[in-house]
Amino acid sequence: MKVLAPGRDTAPADDPRFAAVRPAEARRAWELYQADILREIYFRADRPNRVLVLEVEDLAEARAVIDGLPLVAAGSSTST
C-alpha cells in the first residue's frame, strides 16, 4: 500500500537542540529508502513542510515508520 505522509517542522531548522539528531535522521531515511519503504520525499522551499511516500502493508506500519524517525521522536517534526 502506498501512503502519503505529510509533515512539518515544529522547530526552526537552525535550532541547536536538534543539530545532533539530523545526521541520524538522514541515516534512517537512507535505510528506509534502501529497504524500499521510503519511496519518495518532497520538500517545499518556502515552508518547513515535506511529504514522504511510503510503501507499507497498512497504516499501522506507516505510523510506526514515521514515529521511528529520529526528528519525530525528538519532537522537532510532526506527520499526520
C-alpha positions in Angstrom: 0.0 0.0 0.0 1.3 3.4 -0.9 0.9 6.0 1.8 1.5 9.8 1.6 2.7 11.1 4.9 2.7 14.9 5.0 4.7 16.6 7.8 6.2 19.8 9.0 9.0 21.0 11.3 7.9 22.2 14.7 11.2 23.8 15.5 13.4 26.1 13.3 15.9 24.3 11.1 18.8 26.0 13.0 17.5 25.0 16.5 20.7 23.8 18.2 18.7 21.2 20.3 18.2 19.1 17.2 21.5 19.5 15.4 22.8 16.2 16.8 19.7 14.4 15.6 19.8 15.5 11.9 22.6 13.0 10.9 20.6 10.1 12.5 17.5 11.3 10.5 19.5 11.2 7.3 20.8 7.8 8.0 17.4 6.4 8.9 15.9 7.9 5.7 18.6 6.2 3.7 18.0 2.9 5.4 14.2 3.1 4.7 15.0 4.0 1.1 17.3 1.1 0.7 14.6 -1.2 2.3 12.2 0.1 -0.4 9.9 1.5 2.3 10.6 5.2 1.7 9.9 5.6 -2.0 10.0 9.4 -2.4 10.5 12.6 -0.4 9.2 16.0 -1.5 10.1 19.3 0.2 8.9 22.9 -0.1 11.4 25.6 -0.5 9.2 28.3 1.0 7.8 26.3 4.1 9.1 23.8 6.5 6.9 21.1 5.0 7.5 17.7 3.5 5.7 14.7 2.1 7.0 11.2 2.4 5.8 8.5 0.1 5.9 5.1 1.9 5.3 1.6 0.6 3.9 -0.4 3.6 1.5 -3.1 4.4 -1.0 -0.9 6.3 -1.5 2.4 8.1 -0.2 0.9 11.4 3.2 0.2 9.7 3.2 3.7 8.2 2.7 5.2 11.7 5.4 3.0 13.1 7.9 4.1 10.4 7.1 7.8 10.9 7.2 7.6 14.7 10.6 5.9 14.4 12.2 8.8 12.6 14.7 10.5 14.9 13.4 14.0 14.4 9.8 12.9 15.1 10.9 11.1 18.2 12.8 14.1 19.4 9.8 16.4 18.9 11.3 18.5 16.1 8.9 17.3 13.4 5.3 16.1 13.0 3.5 14.0 10.5 -0.2 13.4 10.0 
